[in-house]
Amino acid sequence: MIQTLYSNICAGQNVRKSLIELRQLIKDANNKRAFYYELDGDFSVLESLLQDEDAKVRKNVVLIMGDLKIEDFKPLLLKAYENEEKLFIRSDYLTALSCFDCSDLQEVLKTRLFQLSSKPVEENNKKHINEELRLLTQLTLKLEEPQKHEFNGYKVLSDMILLTNRDHQQVTLDQITKGKAKAFGAGIMVRTEDLKEILRIRTYSDLLFKLPEVSTVEAHPEEAAQTLFEGGLLNFLLTRHKGYPPFYFRIEVKSKMALDKRSTFTKRLASELERISNRQLINSTSHYEFEIRLIENKEGRFNVLLKLFTIEDKRFSYRKKTLAVSIAPSTAALTMQLAKPYLKEEAQVLDPFCGVGTILIERQKVEKAKVLYGVDIYGEAIDHAIENANWASTDIYLINRDFFDFTHKYLFDELITNMPTAIGRKTQGEIVELYALFFQKAHTMMEANSVMILYSRDKDLVERGLANYPHYYQLEKTWTISKKEESYVFIITVNQVD
């Protein structure tokens, strides 16, 4: 097939169709090797097609050259790109060039980017010029990563949204002592001049800024871009950062739009923001410093929030390693805040299913324990927990062992854990057996009047375990953490020990 197609191309027969079919075939590694063999070092036919009068022939041969990654093609592609008059295929040359090491072309590409972005663009050419600008930007950023701006807006009056557990906003609200704050459906709305206080709170999952002059934008990309820019987006960034533009951004759209329409909307919005800001705001999917988050509301408009990646969130920086079943750190922090009245200073604490250590680390940040023990049957989990504990500067005795084989010379004051659930390596039948064994054994590891704090997605199994051993366990408190995930936190006291 490769041979037939290339013969047709050489003979000038059905060239465009043959090139399109050839492009598809050489995506397969074996077919690509066959084509290399067919070329046998003679690239004259492909080179000649760069001058073909059919722009779509040029387009396809350019993309084939990029896929082949033969170094001799790079100068040919650059020259053809510089001479290309058809706007709709200029971006294809850049797609092909991106397959090569273009470090020696850095100044050429930067010059072209400057020239192109400085010219006024006719409306009917905007789509193709924007695509060329986008690919030029990607190439130049790949060659020269821009220096990230330094955030210095810790004392600037700001309106923020803290995304929290919907059922427990008060836990976060109680930790805010400065400025104004109030709960709403998804979390907490805050106005404050003390961002550092907010950055110390561990019970929210995300921090988003509101743009002071813009709360919503229309679902039309050009209008939305105009509203954002005229509403002070650039000034918002300059007020909170050292240095000068450009600032690099990405756009996240949460909407019921079909995926293709959402993609088109996002590209047009990004391109228009670049244009009207004179590229003081530049769209980049790899080097972004902030995110424009647009959330569709009931009126069909978009609520506007900003996420600044220039702010270093150190709250959970210790979590270098995770597993699929690991508890979210903000959820672990919430669990410990809820359980705080039941924690004992200088307690001896055991986590029998410690995973990567998050629960124990978050427990230590709420109330200093005397000693922490973490047990897990999976060696990978213990390895990860060791690394995380080191990064958190938290001393934990971490033991790779099945809890049901674990013994210790003294008893514990607290047992705190994220109970295993039927995902990953465990079936539901195994989970049922695990819970039964857990409640059979747990009290034997505990001091009298000690406490167990269980995060669980199997409420019925916890209740069954408590019912089976009423003389050992007493349920003190239950909190619903997520109705959707059916997750709960249980406070259980141990009343009697054998």
FENZI-V97686 format. One record per residue. N is the residue number from 1. RES is the residue in three letters. SS is DSSP state (a for helix, b for strand, c for the rest). BURIAL is 1 if it has 16 or more other ideal C-beta (glycine too) atoms within 10 Angstrom, else 0. D_LAST is the distance of its C-alpha to the last C-alpha in Angstrom with 1 decimal. Layout:
((N:RES:SS:BURIAL:D_LAST) (N:RES:SS:BURIAL:D_LAST))
This chain:
((1:MET:c:0:79.0) (2:ILE:a:1:78.8) (3:GLN:a:0:82.1) (4:THR:a:0:83.7) (5:LEU:a:1:82.5) (6:TYR:a:1:83.6) (7:SER:a:0:87.0) (8:ASN:a:1:87.5) (9:ILE:a:1:86.7) (10:CYS:a:0:89.1) (11:ALA:c:0:91.8) (12:GLY:c:0:91.2) (13:GLN:c:0:90.2) (14:ASN:c:0:87.5) (15:VAL:a:1:86.3) (16:ARG:a:1:84.0) (17:LYS:a:0:82.4) (18:SER:a:1:82.0) (19:LEU:a:1:80.4) (20:ILE:a:1:77.8) (21:GLU:a:1:77.0) (22:LEU:a:1:76.9) (23:ARG:a:0:74.4) (24:GLN:a:0:72.0) (25:LEU:a:1:72.4) (26:ILE:c:1:71.8) (27:LYS:c:0:68.4) (28:ASP:c:0:67.5) (29:ALA:a:0:67.3) (30:ASN:a:0:69.3) (31:ASN:a:0:72.0) (32:LYS:a:1:72.2) (33:ARG:a:0:72.8) (34:ALA:a:1:75.5) (35:PHE:a:1:77.2) (36:TYR:a:0:77.2) (37:TYR:a:0:78.9) (38:GLU:a:0:81.4) (39:LEU:a:0:82.3) (40:ASP:c:0:82.8) (41:GLY:c:0:83.2) (42:ASP:c:0:85.9) (43:PHE:c:0:84.8) (44:SER:a:0:88.2) (45:VAL:a:0:87.7) (46:LEU:a:1:84.6) (47:GLU:a:0:86.2) (48:SER:a:0:89.3) (49:LEU:a:1:87.2) (50:LEU:c:1:86.1) (51:GLN:c:0:89.7) (52:ASP:c:1:89.7) (53:GLU:c:0:91.3) (54:ASP:c:0:88.4) (55:ALA:a:1:85.6) (56:LYS:a:1:83.0) (57:VAL:a:1:84.1) (58:ARG:a:1:83.6) (59:LYS:a:1:80.2) (60:ASN:a:1:79.0) (61:VAL:a:1:80.5) (62:VAL:a:1:78.9) (63:LEU:a:1:75.4) (64:ILE:a:1:76.0) (65:MET:a:1:77.0) (66:GLY:a:1:73.8) (67:ASP:a:1:71.7) (68:LEU:a:1:73.6) (69:LYS:c:0:73.0) (70:ILE:c:1:76.1) (71:GLU:c:0:76.8) (72:ASP:c:0:80.6) (73:PHE:a:1:79.9) (74:LYS:a:1:78.5) (75:PRO:a:0:81.9) (76:LEU:a:1:83.5) (77:LEU:a:1:80.8) (78:LEU:a:1:81.3) (79:LYS:a:0:85.0) (80:ALA:a:1:84.9) (81:TYR:a:1:82.4) (82:GLU:a:0:84.8) (83:ASN:a:0:87.6) (84:GLU:c:1:85.9) (85:GLU:c:0:87.5) (86:LYS:c:0:85.4) (87:LEU:a:0:82.6) (88:PHE:a:0:80.4) (89:ILE:a:1:79.9) (90:ARG:a:1:79.7) (91:SER:a:1:75.9) (92:ASP:a:1:75.8) (93:TYR:a:1:77.4) (94:LEU:a:1:74.6) (95:THR:a:1:72.0) (96:ALA:a:1:73.7) (97:LEU:a:1:74.0) (98:SER:c:0:70.3) (99:CYS:c:1:69.7) (100:PHE:c:1:71.4) (101:ASP:c:0:70.8) (102:CYS:c:1:73.0) (103:SER:a:0:72.5) (104:ASP:a:0:76.2) (105:LEU:a:1:77.0) (106:GLN:a:0:75.0) (107:GLU:a:0:78.0) (108:VAL:a:0:79.8) (109:LEU:a:1:76.9) (110:LYS:a:0:76.3) (111:THR:a:0:80.0) (112:ARG:a:1:80.1) (113:LEU:a:1:77.0) (114:PHE:a:0:78.8) (115:GLN:a:0:82.0) (116:LEU:a:0:80.5) (117:SER:a:1:78.3) (118:SER:a:0:81.4) (119:LYS:c:0:83.6) (120:PRO:c:0:83.9) (121:VAL:c:1:82.7) (122:GLU:c:0:84.5) (123:GLU:a:0:82.4) (124:ASN:a:0:83.2) (125:ASN:a:0:82.1) (126:LYS:a:0:78.9) (127:LYS:a:0:76.5) (128:HIS:a:1:77.8) (129:ILE:a:1:78.2) (130:ASN:a:1:74.6) (131:GLU:a:1:73.3) (132:GLU:a:1:75.3) (133:LEU:a:1:74.0) (134:ARG:a:1:70.4) (135:LEU:a:1:70.8) (136:LEU:a:1:72.8) (137:THR:a:1:70.0) (138:GLN:a:1:67.4) (139:LEU:a:1:69.5) (140:THR:a:1:70.3) (141:LEU:a:1:66.6) (142:LYS:a:1:65.7) (143:LEU:a:1:68.2) (144:GLU:c:0:67.6) (145:GLU:c:0:64.2) (146:PRO:c:0:64.9) (147:GLN:c:0:63.2) (148:LYS:c:0:60.5) (149:HIS:c:1:61.3) (150:GLU:c:0:59.3) (151:PHE:b:1:57.7) (152:ASN:c:0:58.5) (153:GLY:c:1:58.1) (154:TYR:c:0:55.0) (155:LYS:c:0:57.0) (156:VAL:c:0:59.1) (157:LEU:c:0:58.6) (158:SER:b:1:56.9) (159:ASP:b:1:55.7) (160:MET:b:1:52.6) (161:ILE:b:1:50.2) (162:LEU:b:1:46.5) (163:LEU:b:1:44.9) (164:THR:b:1:41.4) (165:ASN:c:1:38.8) (166:ARG:c:0:40.8) (167:ASP:c:0:38.0) (168:HIS:c:1:37.1) (169:GLN:a:1:40.5) (170:GLN:a:0:39.5) (171:VAL:a:1:37.0) (172:THR:a:1:39.9) (173:LEU:a:1:42.4) (174:ASP:c:0:40.4) (175:GLN:c:1:40.8) (176:ILE:c:1:44.6) (177:THR:c:0:46.2) (178:LYS:c:0:49.8) (179:GLY:c:1:52.4) (180:LYS:b:0:52.0) (181:ALA:b:1:49.3) (182:LYS:b:0:48.5) (183:ALA:b:1:46.3) (184:PHE:b:0:47.9) (185:GLY:c:0:46.8) (186:ALA:c:1:46.0) (187:GLY:b:1:44.9) (188:ILE:b:1:46.5) (189:MET:b:0:50.2) (190:VAL:b:1:50.9) (191:ARG:b:0:54.1) (192:THR:b:1:53.6) (193:GLU:c:0:55.4) (194:ASP:c:1:52.3) (195:LEU:a:1:51.1) (196:LYS:a:0:48.9) (197:GLU:a:1:46.6) (198:ILE:a:1:46.2) (199:LEU:a:0:45.6) (200:ARG:a:0:42.6) (201:ILE:c:1:40.8) (202:ARG:c:1:38.3) (203:THR:c:1:37.6) (204:TYR:b:1:40.9) (205:SER:b:0:41.8) (206:ASP:b:0:45.6) (207:LEU:b:1:48.2) (208:LEU:b:1:51.7) (209:PHE:b:1:54.8) (210:LYS:c:1:57.3) (211:LEU:b:1:61.0) (212:PRO:c:0:62.5) (213:GLU:c:0:65.6) (214:VAL:b:1:64.4) (215:SER:c:0:61.7) (216:THR:b:0:62.9) (217:VAL:b:1:65.5) (218:GLU:c:0:67.5) (219:ALA:c:1:66.6) (220:HIS:c:0:69.8) (221:PRO:a:1:69.4) (222:GLU:a:1:72.6) (223:GLU:a:0:72.0) (224:ALA:a:1:68.4) (225:ALA:a:1:69.4) (226:GLN:a:1:72.1) (227:THR:a:1:69.8) (228:LEU:a:1:67.2) (229:PHE:a:1:69.8) (230:GLU:a:0:71.9) (231:GLY:c:1:68.7) (232:GLY:c:0:68.0) (233:LEU:a:1:65.6) (234:LEU:a:1:67.4) (235:ASN:a:0:67.5) (236:PHE:a:1:63.8) (237:LEU:a:1:63.1) (238:LEU:a:1:65.7) (239:THR:a:0:64.4) (240:ARG:c:1:60.9) (241:HIS:b:1:61.9) (242:LYS:c:0:63.9) (243:GLY:c:0:66.9) (244:TYR:c:0:69.1) (245:PRO:c:1:69.1) (246:PRO:c:1:68.5) (247:PHE:b:1:65.0) (248:TYR:b:1:63.4) (249:PHE:b:1:61.6) (250:ARG:b:1:60.1) (251:ILE:b:1:59.9) (252:GLU:b:0:56.9) (253:VAL:b:1:58.0) (254:LYS:b:0:55.5) (255:SER:c:1:57.6) (256:LYS:c:0:58.2) (257:MET:c:0:61.3) (258:ALA:c:0:61.8) (259:LEU:a:0:60.8) (260:ASP:a:0:64.5) (261:LYS:a:0:65.6) (262:ARG:a:1:62.8) (263:SER:a:0:63.7) (264:THR:a:0:67.4) (265:PHE:a:1:66.6) (266:THR:a:1:64.5) (267:LYS:a:1:67.2) (268:ARG:a:1:69.9) (269:LEU:a:1:68.0) (270:ALA:a:1:67.2) (271:SER:a:1:70.8) (272:GLU:a:1:72.2) (273:LEU:a:1:70.0) (274:GLU:a:1:71.2) (275:ARG:a:1:74.8) (276:ILE:a:1:75.0) (277:SER:c:1:73.1) (278:ASN:c:0:75.5) (279:ARG:c:1:72.5) (280:GLN:c:1:70.9) (281:LEU:b:1:68.0) (282:ILE:b:1:67.4) (283:ASN:b:1:65.3) (284:SER:c:1:63.2) (285:THR:c:0:60.3) (286:SER:c:0:59.3) (287:HIS:c:1:60.0) (288:TYR:c:1:59.3) (289:GLU:c:1:58.4) (290:PHE:b:1:57.8) (291:GLU:b:1:57.1) (292:ILE:b:1:59.0) (293:ARG:b:1:56.6) (294:LEU:b:1:58.4) (295:ILE:b:1:56.5) (296:GLU:b:1:58.5) (297:ASN:c:0:58.4) (298:LYS:c:0:59.5) (299:GLU:c:0:63.1) (300:GLY:c:0:63.4) (301:ARG:c:1:63.6) (302:PHE:b:1:61.1) (303:ASN:b:1:58.9) (304:VAL:b:1:59.2) (305:LEU:b:1:56.4) (306:LEU:b:1:56.5) (307:LYS:b:1:53.9) (308:LEU:b:1:54.8) (309:PHE:c:1:53.6) (310:THR:c:1:55.2) (311:ILE:c:1:52.3) (312:GLU:c:0:49.7) (313:ASP:c:0:46.3) (314:LYS:c:0:44.0) (315:ARG:c:1:40.8) (316:PHE:c:1:39.3) (317:SER:c:0:41.5) (318:TYR:c:1:38.6) (319:ARG:c:1:37.9) (320:LYS:c:0:40.2) (321:LYS:c:1:38.2) (322:THR:c:1:36.7) (323:LEU:c:0:35.7) (324:ALA:c:0:36.7) (325:VAL:c:1:33.1) (326:SER:c:1:32.8) (327:ILE:c:1:32.2) (328:ALA:c:0:35.4) (329:PRO:a:1:35.1) (330:SER:a:1:36.4) (331:THR:a:1:33.7) (332:ALA:a:1:31.0) (333:ALA:a:1:32.7) (334:LEU:a:1:32.8) (335:THR:a:1:29.1) (336:MET:a:1:28.4) (337:GLN:a:1:31.0) (338:LEU:a:1:29.5) (339:ALA:a:1:26.0) (340:LYS:a:0:27.5) (341:PRO:a:0:26.6) (342:TYR:a:1:22.9) (343:LEU:c:1:23.2) (344:LYS:c:1:22.4) (345:GLU:c:0:24.9) (346:GLU:c:0:24.0) (347:ALA:c:1:20.7) (348:GLN:b:1:19.0) (349:VAL:b:1:19.4) (350:LEU:b:1:18.5) (351:ASP:b:1:20.6) (352:PRO:c:1:19.5) (353:PHE:c:1:22.9) (354:CYS:c:1:25.1) (355:GLY:c:1:28.4) (356:VAL:c:1:31.2) (357:GLY:c:1:29.2) (358:THR:a:1:30.7) (359:ILE:a:1:27.6) (360:LEU:a:1:26.5) (361:ILE:a:1:30.1) (362:GLU:a:1:30.6) (363:ARG:a:1:27.4) (364:GLN:a:1:28.8) (365:LYS:a:0:32.1) (366:VAL:a:0:30.7) (367:GLU:c:1:28.5) (368:LYS:c:0:28.3) (369:ALA:c:1:25.0) (370:LYS:c:0:24.2) (371:VAL:b:0:23.2) (372:LEU:b:1:23.2) (373:TYR:b:1:21.8) (374:GLY:b:1:23.2) (375:VAL:b:1:22.3) (376:ASP:b:1:24.6) (377:ILE:c:1:25.6) (378:TYR:c:1:29.2) (379:GLY:a:0:31.1) (380:GLU:a:0:33.8) (381:ALA:a:1:31.4) (382:ILE:a:1:30.1) (383:ASP:a:0:33.7) (384:HIS:a:1:34.6) (385:ALA:a:1:31.7) (386:ILE:a:1:32.8) (387:GLU:a:1:36.3) (388:ASN:a:1:35.4) (389:ALA:a:1:33.2) (390:ASN:a:0:36.1) (391:TRP:a:0:38.5) (392:ALA:c:1:36.2) (393:SER:c:0:35.9) (394:THR:c:1:32.1) (395:ASP:c:0:30.0) (396:ILE:c:1:27.2) (397:TYR:b:0:25.5) (398:LEU:b:1:26.2) (399:ILE:b:0:24.8) (400:ASN:b:1:26.3) (401:ARG:c:0:23.4) (402:ASP:c:0:21.6) (403:PHE:a:1:18.4) (404:PHE:a:0:16.8) (405:ASP:a:0:17.8) (406:PHE:c:0:17.0) (407:THR:c:0:14.8) (408:HIS:c:0:15.0) (409:LYS:c:0:14.9) (410:TYR:c:0:13.7) (411:LEU:c:1:11.7) (412:PHE:b:1:14.0) (413:ASP:b:1:15.4) (414:GLU:b:1:17.0) (415:LEU:b:1:17.0) (416:ILE:b:1:20.6) (417:THR:b:1:22.3) (418:ASN:b:1:25.2) (419:MET:c:1:23.7) (420:PRO:c:1:25.8) (421:THR:c:1:28.4) (422:ALA:c:0:30.8) (423:ILE:c:0:33.5) (424:GLY:c:0:34.6) (425:ARG:c:0:32.7) (426:LYS:c:0:30.3) (427:THR:c:0:31.3) (428:GLN:a:0:29.9) (429:GLY:a:0:28.5) (430:GLU:a:0:26.6) (431:ILE:a:1:25.4) (432:VAL:a:0:24.1) (433:GLU:a:0:22.1) (434:LEU:a:1:20.9) (435:TYR:a:1:19.6) (436:ALA:a:0:17.7) (437:LEU:a:0:16.1) (438:PHE:a:1:15.5) (439:PHE:a:1:13.5) (440:GLN:a:0:11.5) (441:LYS:a:0:10.7) (442:ALA:a:1:11.3) (443:HIS:a:1:8.2) (444:THR:a:0:6.7) (445:MET:a:1:9.9) (446:MET:b:1:9.9) (447:GLU:b:1:10.1) (448:ALA:b:0:9.6) (449:ASN:b:0:13.0) (450:SER:b:1:13.7) (451:VAL:b:1:16.0) (452:MET:b:1:16.8) (453:ILE:b:1:20.6) (454:LEU:b:1:21.6) (455:TYR:b:1:25.3) (456:SER:b:1:25.8) (457:ARG:c:1:28.7) (458:ASP:c:1:26.8) (459:LYS:a:0:26.0) (460:ASP:a:0:25.6) (461:LEU:a:1:22.9) (462:VAL:a:1:20.9) (463:GLU:a:0:21.4) (464:ARG:a:0:20.5) (465:GLY:a:1:17.2) (466:LEU:a:1:16.4) (467:ALA:a:0:17.8) (468:ASN:a:0:15.6) (469:TYR:c:0:12.3) (470:PRO:c:0:13.6) (471:HIS:c:0:10.7) (472:TYR:c:1:9.1) (473:TYR:b:1:12.6) (474:GLN:b:0:15.8) (475:LEU:b:0:19.1) (476:GLU:b:0:21.1) (477:LYS:b:0:24.1) (478:THR:b:0:25.9) (479:TRP:b:1:29.1) (480:THR:b:0:31.5) (481:ILE:b:1:32.8) (482:SER:b:0:35.3) (483:LYS:c:0:36.4) (484:LYS:c:0:38.5) (485:GLU:c:0:35.7) (486:GLU:c:0:33.1) (487:SER:b:1:30.8) (488:TYR:b:1:28.3) (489:VAL:b:1:26.0) (490:PHE:b:1:22.7) (491:ILE:b:1:20.9) (492:ILE:b:1:17.3) (493:THR:b:1:15.0) (494:VAL:b:1:11.2) (495:ASN:c:0:10.5) (496:GLN:c:0:6.8) (497:VAL:c:0:3.8) (498:ASP:c:0:0.0))
